[in-house]
Amino acid sequence: MIIIMDLDATPDEIREVEQEIERVGFRPFMNPGVERKVIAVLGEVDAHKADLIEHFSNMPGVARVDLISDLWKLASRSYHPEGSIVKVRDVIIGGNEITVAAGPCSVEDEGHLLEIAEAIKQSGAKILRGGAFKPRTSPYSFQGLGEKGLKMLARVRDKVGLPIVTEVIDTHDVRLVTDYADILQIGARNMQNFALLKKVGSGVRPVLLKRGPAAKVKDLLMSAEYIMAEGNQNVILCERGITTFEDSTRNTTDINALPVLKRWTHLPVMVDPSHATGDWRMVGAVARAAVAAGADGLLIEVHNDPPHAKSDGPQSLKPEKFAALMNQLRRIAEAVDRKL
Protein backbone atom coordinates (compact mmCIF):
# COMPACT_ATOMS: atom_id res chain seq x y z
CA MET A 1 0.00 0.00 0.00
CA ILE A 2 1.21 3.52 -0.78
CA ILE A 3 -0.21 6.81 0.45
CA ILE A 4 0.15 9.70 -1.98
CA MET A 5 0.09 13.05 -0.24
CA ASP A 6 -1.24 16.31 -1.66
CA LEU A 7 1.37 18.52 -3.27
CA ASP A 8 0.70 21.13 -0.57
CA ALA A 9 0.55 18.68 2.35
CA THR A 10 2.16 20.20 5.43
CA PRO A 11 4.97 18.58 7.41
CA ASP A 12 2.52 18.12 10.31
CA GLU A 13 0.05 16.29 8.06
CA ILE A 14 2.81 14.02 6.73
CA ARG A 15 4.06 13.32 10.24
CA GLU A 16 0.51 12.54 11.41
CA VAL A 17 0.07 9.98 8.62
CA GLU A 18 3.41 8.34 9.48
CA GLN A 19 2.46 8.14 13.15
CA GLU A 20 -0.92 6.63 12.27
CA ILE A 21 0.77 3.98 10.09
CA GLU A 22 2.88 2.97 13.08
CA ARG A 23 -0.12 3.02 15.40
CA VAL A 24 -2.01 0.47 13.32
CA GLY A 25 1.00 -1.85 13.27
CA PHE A 26 2.89 -1.07 10.07
CA ARG A 27 6.09 0.73 9.15
CA PRO A 28 6.12 3.95 7.09
CA PHE A 29 8.79 4.56 4.49
CA MET A 30 9.02 7.91 2.71
CA ASN A 31 9.99 7.92 -0.94
CA PRO A 32 12.77 10.54 -1.09
CA GLY A 33 13.04 10.76 -4.85
CA VAL A 34 9.90 12.46 -6.15
CA GLU A 35 8.32 15.90 -5.84
CA ARG A 36 5.04 14.58 -4.46
CA LYS A 37 5.47 12.87 -1.08
CA VAL A 38 4.68 9.16 -1.26
CA ILE A 39 4.65 7.01 1.86
CA ALA A 40 4.97 3.24 1.56
CA VAL A 41 3.15 1.18 4.18
CA LEU A 42 5.44 -1.75 4.90
CA GLY A 43 4.05 -4.99 6.30
CA GLU A 44 1.48 -7.63 5.36
CA VAL A 45 -1.60 -5.67 4.35
CA ASP A 46 -4.20 -8.36 3.76
CA ALA A 47 -7.37 -8.88 5.77
CA HIS A 48 -8.40 -5.26 6.24
CA LYS A 49 -7.34 -3.69 2.96
CA ALA A 50 -10.62 -1.88 2.29
CA ASP A 51 -10.82 -0.49 5.84
CA LEU A 52 -7.22 0.74 5.72
CA ILE A 53 -7.69 2.43 2.36
CA GLU A 54 -10.74 4.30 3.62
CA HIS A 55 -9.07 5.12 6.92
CA PHE A 56 -5.98 6.73 5.41
CA SER A 57 -7.87 8.33 2.51
CA ASN A 58 -9.84 10.43 4.99
CA MET A 59 -6.77 11.85 6.74
CA PRO A 60 -5.82 15.51 6.12
CA GLY A 61 -3.25 16.03 3.38
CA VAL A 62 -3.82 12.64 1.70
CA ALA A 63 -4.53 12.74 -2.04
CA ARG A 64 -5.19 9.03 -2.52
CA VAL A 65 -4.25 5.54 -1.34
CA ASP A 66 -3.20 2.82 -3.77
CA LEU A 67 -2.60 -0.87 -3.24
CA ILE A 68 0.62 -2.32 -4.66
CA SER A 69 0.15 -5.94 -5.61
CA ASP A 70 3.89 -6.49 -5.98
CA LEU A 71 5.64 -8.13 -3.05
CA TRP A 72 8.60 -5.81 -3.67
CA LYS A 73 7.04 -2.58 -2.38
CA LEU A 74 10.02 -0.22 -2.35
CA ALA A 75 11.55 -1.61 -5.54
CA SER A 76 8.24 -1.40 -7.42
CA ARG A 77 7.76 1.07 -10.24
CA SER A 78 4.24 1.60 -8.87
CA TYR A 79 5.81 3.15 -5.78
CA HIS A 80 8.47 5.10 -7.67
CA PRO A 81 7.32 5.68 -11.29
CA GLU A 82 10.50 7.46 -12.38
CA GLY A 83 13.62 5.43 -13.00
CA SER A 84 16.08 5.74 -10.14
CA ILE A 85 19.58 7.08 -10.57
CA VAL A 86 22.45 5.93 -8.37
CA LYS A 87 25.31 8.41 -8.05
CA VAL A 88 28.78 7.13 -7.14
CA ARG A 89 31.23 10.00 -6.75
CA ASP A 90 30.84 11.77 -10.10
CA VAL A 91 29.48 8.70 -11.95
CA ILE A 92 25.78 8.24 -12.70
CA ILE A 93 24.17 4.79 -13.05
CA GLY A 94 20.71 4.99 -14.58
CA GLY A 95 19.20 7.68 -16.76
CA ASN A 96 20.13 8.11 -20.38
CA GLU A 97 23.83 7.31 -20.12
CA ILE A 98 25.10 3.72 -20.14
CA THR A 99 27.84 3.12 -17.57
CA VAL A 100 30.56 0.50 -18.02
CA ALA A 101 32.51 -1.04 -15.14
CA ALA A 102 35.56 -3.04 -16.15
CA GLY A 103 38.65 -4.64 -14.71
CA PRO A 104 40.12 -7.98 -13.67
CA CYS A 105 38.13 -10.70 -11.97
CA SER A 106 40.65 -10.73 -9.12
CA VAL A 107 43.08 -8.16 -7.82
CA GLU A 108 46.47 -9.84 -8.25
CA ASP A 109 49.20 -7.25 -8.56
CA GLU A 110 49.09 -3.46 -8.14
CA GLY A 111 51.19 -2.75 -11.21
CA HIS A 112 48.95 -4.81 -13.48
CA LEU A 113 45.84 -3.35 -11.84
CA LEU A 114 47.04 0.19 -12.51
CA GLU A 115 47.86 -0.68 -16.12
CA ILE A 116 44.38 -2.15 -16.65
CA ALA A 117 42.66 0.80 -14.92
CA GLU A 118 44.42 3.34 -17.13
CA ALA A 119 43.54 1.36 -20.26
CA ILE A 120 39.85 0.96 -19.47
CA LYS A 121 39.51 4.61 -18.51
CA GLN A 122 41.03 5.66 -21.82
CA SER A 123 38.46 3.44 -23.57
CA GLY A 124 35.55 5.03 -21.71
CA ALA A 125 34.89 2.85 -18.66
CA LYS A 126 33.66 4.85 -15.66
CA ILE A 127 34.12 2.29 -12.85
CA LEU A 128 36.94 -0.08 -11.94
CA ARG A 129 35.88 -3.57 -10.90
CA GLY A 130 38.07 -6.12 -9.16
CA GLY A 131 37.69 -8.82 -6.54
CA ALA A 132 39.60 -8.77 -3.26
CA PHE A 133 37.46 -11.55 -1.76
CA LYS A 134 36.66 -14.33 -4.21
CA PRO A 135 34.09 -17.04 -3.43
CA ARG A 136 35.15 -19.96 -5.60
CA THR A 137 33.57 -23.31 -6.42
CA SER A 138 36.72 -25.14 -5.33
CA PRO A 139 38.28 -24.49 -1.91
CA TYR A 140 41.68 -24.92 -3.57
CA SER A 141 41.21 -22.07 -6.05
CA PHE A 142 42.59 -18.57 -5.50
CA GLN A 143 40.39 -16.85 -2.90
CA GLY A 144 41.62 -13.29 -3.31
CA LEU A 145 44.04 -11.04 -1.44
CA GLY A 146 41.54 -9.73 1.11
CA GLU A 147 42.39 -6.37 2.71
CA LYS A 148 45.66 -6.22 0.79
CA GLY A 149 43.65 -6.30 -2.41
CA LEU A 150 41.26 -3.62 -1.13
CA LYS A 151 44.19 -1.35 -0.41
CA MET A 152 45.50 -1.88 -3.94
CA LEU A 153 42.11 -0.99 -5.39
CA ALA A 154 41.92 2.18 -3.30
CA ARG A 155 45.41 3.33 -4.29
CA VAL A 156 44.70 2.72 -7.98
CA ARG A 157 41.40 4.59 -7.67
CA ASP A 158 43.23 7.57 -6.23
CA LYS A 159 45.77 7.55 -9.06
CA VAL A 160 43.36 6.99 -11.96
CA GLY A 161 40.17 8.59 -10.67
CA LEU A 162 37.76 5.68 -11.22
CA PRO A 163 35.41 4.66 -8.38
CA ILE A 164 35.66 0.98 -7.48
CA VAL A 165 33.16 -1.85 -7.11
CA THR A 166 34.20 -4.99 -5.27
CA GLU A 167 32.45 -7.95 -3.71
CA VAL A 168 31.70 -8.48 -0.05
CA ILE A 169 30.94 -12.09 0.90
CA ASP A 170 30.53 -12.06 4.68
CA THR A 171 28.64 -9.90 7.15
CA HIS A 172 31.80 -9.56 9.21
CA ASP A 173 33.62 -7.94 6.28
CA VAL A 174 31.02 -5.29 5.39
CA ARG A 175 32.61 -2.55 7.47
CA LEU A 176 36.08 -3.39 6.14
CA VAL A 177 35.01 -3.36 2.48
CA THR A 178 32.97 -0.19 3.05
CA ASP A 179 36.13 1.56 4.22
CA TYR A 180 37.69 1.07 0.77
CA ALA A 181 34.99 0.48 -1.85
CA ASP A 182 32.58 2.90 -3.53
CA ILE A 183 30.06 0.18 -4.45
CA LEU A 184 29.52 -3.09 -2.59
CA GLN A 185 28.82 -6.06 -4.82
CA ILE A 186 26.63 -8.92 -3.63
CA GLY A 187 27.60 -11.84 -5.82
CA ALA A 188 25.28 -14.40 -7.36
CA ARG A 189 26.03 -16.99 -4.68
CA ASN A 190 24.94 -14.56 -1.97
CA MET A 191 21.83 -13.13 -3.62
CA GLN A 192 19.65 -14.78 -0.96
CA ASN A 193 22.05 -14.42 1.94
CA PHE A 194 19.49 -12.38 3.84
CA ALA A 195 21.76 -11.54 6.77
CA LEU A 196 24.28 -10.05 4.32
CA LEU A 197 21.53 -8.19 2.44
CA LYS A 198 20.29 -6.61 5.66
CA LYS A 199 23.81 -5.66 6.66
CA VAL A 200 24.59 -3.79 3.43
CA GLY A 201 21.06 -2.38 3.54
CA SER A 202 21.82 -0.64 6.81
CA GLY A 203 25.03 0.82 5.38
CA VAL A 204 25.89 3.87 3.32
CA ARG A 205 27.40 2.42 0.14
CA PRO A 206 25.45 1.71 -3.06
CA VAL A 207 24.91 -2.02 -3.61
CA LEU A 208 25.31 -3.94 -6.87
CA LEU A 209 23.08 -7.00 -6.50
CA LYS A 210 23.74 -9.89 -8.88
CA ARG A 211 21.03 -12.35 -9.83
CA GLY A 212 21.62 -15.89 -8.65
CA PRO A 213 22.01 -18.62 -11.28
CA ALA A 214 18.78 -20.34 -10.21
CA ALA A 215 16.82 -17.21 -9.25
CA LYS A 216 13.70 -15.88 -10.93
CA VAL A 217 13.37 -12.17 -11.64
CA LYS A 218 10.92 -11.96 -8.75
CA ASP A 219 13.49 -13.52 -6.42
CA LEU A 220 16.02 -10.88 -7.45
CA LEU A 221 13.54 -8.10 -6.70
CA MET A 222 12.69 -9.56 -3.31
CA SER A 223 16.39 -9.62 -2.47
CA ALA A 224 16.61 -5.96 -3.48
CA GLU A 225 13.65 -5.32 -1.17
CA TYR A 226 15.61 -6.76 1.75
CA ILE A 227 18.31 -4.14 1.17
CA MET A 228 15.91 -1.26 0.63
CA ALA A 229 13.75 -2.11 3.65
CA GLU A 230 16.81 -1.48 5.82
CA GLY A 231 17.07 2.07 4.47
CA ASN A 232 19.57 1.84 1.59
CA GLN A 233 17.77 2.86 -1.60
CA ASN A 234 20.89 2.89 -3.80
CA VAL A 235 20.54 -0.56 -5.31
CA ILE A 236 21.72 -1.59 -8.79
CA LEU A 237 20.50 -4.90 -10.20
CA CYS A 238 22.72 -7.13 -12.34
CA GLU A 239 21.75 -9.89 -14.75
CA ARG A 240 24.71 -12.30 -15.10
CA GLY A 241 23.20 -15.41 -16.60
CA ILE A 242 21.08 -18.21 -15.20
CA THR A 243 21.36 -21.99 -15.18
CA THR A 244 19.32 -23.75 -17.87
CA PHE A 245 19.56 -27.11 -19.61
CA GLU A 246 21.84 -25.48 -22.20
CA ASP A 247 25.54 -26.12 -21.52
CA SER A 248 27.26 -24.59 -24.54
CA THR A 249 28.13 -21.57 -22.38
CA ARG A 250 28.70 -21.22 -18.65
CA ASN A 251 25.23 -19.68 -18.13
CA THR A 252 22.34 -18.45 -20.25
CA THR A 253 21.97 -14.67 -20.48
CA ASP A 254 18.35 -13.79 -19.77
CA ILE A 255 17.90 -10.87 -22.17
CA ASN A 256 14.15 -11.08 -21.48
CA ALA A 257 14.87 -10.00 -17.92
CA LEU A 258 15.86 -6.50 -19.05
CA PRO A 259 12.49 -5.32 -20.37
CA VAL A 260 10.74 -7.20 -17.57
CA LEU A 261 12.81 -5.44 -14.92
CA LYS A 262 12.35 -2.08 -16.61
CA ARG A 263 8.60 -2.62 -16.40
CA TRP A 264 8.51 -3.91 -12.82
CA THR A 265 11.11 -1.80 -11.04
CA HIS A 266 12.61 1.68 -11.01
CA LEU A 267 16.07 0.39 -10.09
CA PRO A 268 18.90 0.61 -12.66
CA VAL A 269 19.91 -2.67 -14.30
CA MET A 270 23.36 -3.76 -15.44
CA VAL A 271 24.46 -6.89 -17.33
CA ASP A 272 27.60 -8.97 -16.82
CA PRO A 273 28.32 -10.68 -20.16
CA SER A 274 31.64 -12.05 -18.89
CA HIS A 275 30.15 -14.32 -16.23
CA ALA A 276 27.10 -15.01 -18.38
CA THR A 277 29.13 -16.58 -21.17
CA GLY A 278 32.43 -17.61 -19.58
CA ASP A 279 34.16 -17.07 -22.93
CA TRP A 280 35.75 -13.80 -24.10
CA ARG A 281 34.80 -14.56 -27.70
CA MET A 282 31.11 -14.24 -26.81
CA VAL A 283 31.29 -11.29 -24.44
CA GLY A 284 31.01 -8.68 -27.18
CA ALA A 285 27.86 -10.13 -28.74
CA VAL A 286 26.03 -10.35 -25.42
CA ALA A 287 27.21 -6.86 -24.40
CA ARG A 288 25.86 -5.42 -27.65
CA ALA A 289 22.56 -7.23 -27.16
CA ALA A 290 22.30 -5.93 -23.59
CA VAL A 291 22.72 -2.31 -24.66
CA ALA A 292 20.10 -2.77 -27.38
CA ALA A 293 17.70 -4.35 -24.87
CA GLY A 294 17.89 -1.45 -22.42
CA ALA A 295 20.70 -2.15 -19.95
CA ASP A 296 21.83 0.84 -17.89
CA GLY A 297 25.34 -0.51 -17.64
CA LEU A 298 27.75 -3.39 -18.18
CA LEU A 299 30.32 -5.24 -16.09
CA ILE A 300 33.12 -6.52 -18.31
CA GLU A 301 36.21 -8.37 -17.21
CA VAL A 302 39.46 -7.04 -18.66
CA HIS A 303 42.93 -8.45 -18.07
CA ASN A 304 46.25 -7.61 -19.74
CA ASP A 305 47.41 -11.25 -19.58
CA PRO A 306 44.34 -13.53 -19.52
CA PRO A 307 46.22 -16.85 -19.87
CA HIS A 308 47.97 -16.16 -16.57
CA ALA A 309 45.02 -14.62 -14.69
CA LYS A 310 44.43 -16.21 -11.29
CA SER A 311 40.68 -16.40 -11.93
CA ASP A 312 38.38 -16.31 -14.95
CA GLY A 313 41.06 -15.63 -17.56
CA PRO A 314 39.08 -17.37 -20.35
CA GLN A 315 36.28 -14.80 -20.08
CA SER A 316 38.50 -11.71 -19.86
CA LEU A 317 39.06 -9.30 -22.74
CA LYS A 318 42.47 -7.86 -23.43
CA PRO A 319 42.52 -4.03 -23.24
CA GLU A 320 42.64 -3.61 -27.03
CA LYS A 321 39.62 -5.91 -27.49
CA PHE A 322 37.79 -3.94 -24.81
CA ALA A 323 38.55 -0.65 -26.60
CA ALA A 324 37.17 -2.00 -29.87
CA LEU A 325 34.03 -3.23 -28.13
CA MET A 326 33.44 0.15 -26.49
CA ASN A 327 33.46 1.78 -29.93
CA GLN A 328 30.83 -0.69 -31.12
CA LEU A 329 28.71 -0.13 -28.02
CA ARG A 330 28.70 3.64 -28.58
CA ARG A 331 27.11 3.16 -31.99
CA ILE A 332 24.46 0.82 -30.59
CA ALA A 333 23.71 3.21 -27.72
CA GLU A 334 23.18 6.02 -30.21
CA ALA A 335 20.82 3.83 -32.23
CA VAL A 336 18.55 3.40 -29.18
CA ASP A 337 18.70 7.11 -28.27
CA ARG A 338 21.20 6.73 -25.44
CA LYS A 339 24.86 7.52 -24.98
CA LEU A 340 27.91 5.75 -23.63
TORMARMI-771427 format. One line per field, with one value per residue (C-alpha): residue number from 1; residue in one letter; z, y, x. Coordinates in steps of 0.1 Angstrom, whole numbers, m for minus. Layout:
<nodes>
n NUM:... .
res A:... .
z Z:... .
y Y:... .
x X:... .
</nodes>
This chain:
<nodes>
n 1:2:3:4:5:6:7:8:9:10:11:12:13:14:15:16:17:18:19:20:21:22:23:24:25:26:27:28:29:30:31:32:33:34:35:36:37:38:39:40:41:42:43:44:45:46:47:48:49:50:51:52:53:54:55:56:57:58:59:60:61:62:63:64:65:66:67:68:69:70:71:72:73:74:75:76:77:78:79:80:81:82:83:84:85:86:87:88:89:90:91:92:93:94:95:96:97:98:99:100:101:102:103:104:105:106:107:108:109:110:111:112:113:114:115:116:117:118:119:120:121:122:123:124:125:126:127:128:129:130:131:132:133:134:135:136:137:138:139:140:141:142:143:144:145:146:147:148:149:150:151:152:153:154:155:156:157:158:159:160:161:162:163:164:165:166:167:168:169:170:171:172:173:174:175:176:177:178:179:180:181:182:183:184:185:186:187:188:189:190:191:192:193:194:195:196:197:198:199:200:201:202:203:204:205:206:207:208:209:210:211:212:213:214:215:216:217:218:219:220:221:222:223:224:225:226:227:228:229:230:231:232:233:234:235:236:237:238:239:240:241:242:243:244:245:246:247:248:249:250:251:252:253:254:255:256:257:258:259:260:261:262:263:264:265:266:267:268:269:270:271:272:273:274:275:276:277:278:279:280:281:282:283:284:285:286:287:288:289:290:291:292:293:294:295:296:297:298:299:300:301:302:303:304:305:306:307:308:309:310:311:312:313:314:315:316:317:318:319:320:321:322:323:324:325:326:327:328:329:330:331:332:333:334:335:336:337:338:339:340 .
res M:I:I:I:M:D:L:D:A:T:P:D:E:I:R:E:V:E:Q:E:I:E:R:V:G:F:R:P:F:M:N:P:G:V:E:R:K:V:I:A:V:L:G:E:V:D:A:H:K:A:D:L:I:E:H:F:S:N:M:P:G:V:A:R:V:D:L:I:S:D:L:W:K:L:A:S:R:S:Y:H:P:E:G:S:I:V:K:V:R:D:V:I:I:G:G:N:E:I:T:V:A:A:G:P:C:S:V:E:D:E:G:H:L:L:E:I:A:E:A:I:K:Q:S:G:A:K:I:L:R:G:G:A:F:K:P:R:T:S:P:Y:S:F:Q:G:L:G:E:K:G:L:K:M:L:A:R:V:R:D:K:V:G:L:P:I:V:T:E:V:I:D:T:H:D:V:R:L:V:T:D:Y:A:D:I:L:Q:I:G:A:R:N:M:Q:N:F:A:L:L:K:K:V:G:S:G:V:R:P:V:L:L:K:R:G:P:A:A:K:V:K:D:L:L:M:S:A:E:Y:I:M:A:E:G:N:Q:N:V:I:L:C:E:R:G:I:T:T:F:E:D:S:T:R:N:T:T:D:I:N:A:L:P:V:L:K:R:W:T:H:L:P:V:M:V:D:P:S:H:A:T:G:D:W:R:M:V:G:A:V:A:R:A:A:V:A:A:G:A:D:G:L:L:I:E:V:H:N:D:P:P:H:A:K:S:D:G:P:Q:S:L:K:P:E:K:F:A:A:L:M:N:Q:L:R:R:I:A:E:A:V:D:R:K:L .
z 0:m8:5:m20:m2:m17:m33:m6:24:54:74:103:81:67:102:114:86:95:131:123:101:131:154:133:133:101:91:71:45:27:m9:m11:m49:m61:m58:m45:m11:m13:19:16:42:49:63:54:43:38:58:62:30:23:58:57:24:36:69:54:25:50:67:61:34:17:m20:m25:m13:m38:m32:m47:m56:m60:m31:m37:m24:m23:m55:m74:m102:m89:m58:m77:m113:m124:m130:m101:m106:m84:m80:m71:m67:m101:m119:m127:m130:m146:m168:m204:m201:m201:m176:m180:m151:m162:m147:m137:m120:m91:m78:m83:m86:m81:m112:m135:m118:m125:m161:m167:m149:m171:m203:m195:m185:m218:m236:m217:m187:m157:m128:m119:m109:m92:m65:m33:m18:m42:m34:m56:m64:m53:m19:m36:m60:m55:m29:m33:m14:11:27:8:m24:m11:m4:m39:m54:m33:m43:m80:m77:m62:m91:m120:m107:m112:m84:m75:m71:m53:m37:m1:9:47:71:92:63:54:75:61:25:31:42:8:m19:m35:m44:m26:m48:m36:m58:m74:m47:m20:m36:m10:19:38:68:43:24:57:67:34:35:68:54:33:1:m31:m36:m69:m65:m89:m98:m86:m113:m102:m92:m109:m116:m87:m64:m74:m67:m33:m25:m35:m12:18:12:6:36:58:45:16:m16:m38:m53:m88:m102:m123:m148:m151:m166:m152:m152:m179:m196:m222:m215:m245:m224:m186:m181:m203:m205:m198:m222:m215:m179:m191:m204:m176:m149:m166:m164:m128:m110:m110:m101:m127:m143:m154:m173:m168:m202:m189:m162:m184:m212:m196:m229:m241:m277:m268:m244:m272:m287:m254:m244:m277:m272:m236:m247:m274:m249:m224:m200:m179:m176:m182:m161:m183:m172:m187:m181:m197:m196:m195:m199:m166:m147:m113:m119:m150:m176:m204:m201:m199:m227:m234:m232:m270:m275:m248:m266:m299:m281:m265:m299:m311:m280:m286:m320:m306:m277:m302:m322:m292:m283:m254:m250:m236 .
y 0:35:68:97:130:163:185:211:187:202:186:181:163:140:133:125:100:83:81:66:40:30:30:5:m19:m11:7:39:46:79:79:105:108:125:159:146:129:92:70:32:12:m18:m50:m76:m57:m84:m89:m53:m37:m19:m5:7:24:43:51:67:83:104:118:155:160:126:127:90:55:28:m9:m23:m59:m65:m81:m58:m26:m2:m16:m14:11:16:32:51:57:75:54:57:71:59:84:71:100:118:87:82:48:50:77:81:73:37:31:5:m10:m30:m46:m80:m107:m107:m82:m98:m72:m35:m28:m48:m34:2:m7:m21:8:33:14:10:46:57:34:50:28:48:23:m1:m36:m61:m88:m88:m115:m143:m170:m200:m233:m251:m245:m249:m221:m186:m169:m133:m110:m97:m64:m62:m63:m36:m13:m19:m10:22:33:27:46:76:75:70:86:57:47:10:m18:m50:m80:m85:m121:m121:m99:m96:m79:m53:m25:m34:m34:m2:16:11:5:29:2:m31:m61:m89:m118:m144:m170:m146:m131:m148:m144:m124:m115:m101:m82:m66:m57:m38:m24:m6:8:39:24:17:m20:m39:m70:m99:m123:m159:m186:m203:m172:m159:m122:m120:m135:m109:m81:m96:m96:m60:m53:m68:m41:m13:m21:m15:21:18:29:29:m6:m16:m49:m71:m99:m123:m154:m182:m220:m237:m271:m255:m261:m246:m216:m212:m197:m184:m147:m138:m109:m111:m100:m65:m53:m72:m54:m21:m26:m39:m18:17:4:6:m27:m38:m69:m90:m107:m120:m143:m150:m166:m176:m171:m138:m146:m142:m113:m87:m101:m103:m69:m54:m72:m59:m23:m28:m43:m15:m22:8:m5:m34:m52:m65:m84:m70:m84:m76:m112:m135:m169:m162:m146:m162:m164:m163:m156:m174:m148:m117:m93:m79:m40:m36:m59:m39:m6:m20:m32:1:18:m7:m1:36:32:8:32:60:38:34:71:67:75:57 .
x 0:12:m2:1:1:m12:14:7:6:22:50:25:0:28:41:5:1:34:25:m9:8:29:m1:m20:10:29:61:61:88:90:100:128:130:99:83:50:55:47:47:50:31:54:41:15:m16:m42:m74:m84:m73:m106:m108:m72:m77:m107:m91:m60:m79:m98:m68:m58:m33:m38:m45:m52:m43:m32:m26:6:1:39:56:86:70:100:116:82:78:42:58:85:73:105:136:161:196:225:253:288:312:308:295:258:242:207:192:201:238:251:278:306:325:356:387:401:381:407:431:465:492:491:512:490:458:470:479:444:427:444:435:398:395:410:385:356:349:337:341:369:359:381:377:396:375:367:341:352:336:367:383:417:412:426:404:416:440:415:424:457:436:413:442:455:421:419:454:447:414:432:458:434:402:378:354:357:332:342:325:317:309:305:286:318:336:310:326:361:350:330:361:377:350:326:301:295:288:266:276:253:260:249:218:197:221:195:218:243:215:203:238:246:211:218:250:259:274:254:249:253:231:237:210:216:220:188:168:137:134:109:135:160:135:127:164:166:137:156:183:159:137:168:171:196:178:209:205:217:205:227:218:247:232:211:214:193:196:218:255:273:281:287:252:223:220:184:179:141:149:159:125:107:128:123:86:85:111:126:161:189:199:234:245:276:283:316:301:271:291:324:342:358:348:311:313:310:279:260:272:259:226:223:227:201:177:179:207:218:253:277:303:331:362:395:429:462:474:443:462:480:450:444:407:384:411:391:363:385:391:425:425:426:396:378:385:372:340:334:335:308:287:287:271:245:237:232:208:185:187:212:249:279 .
</nodes>
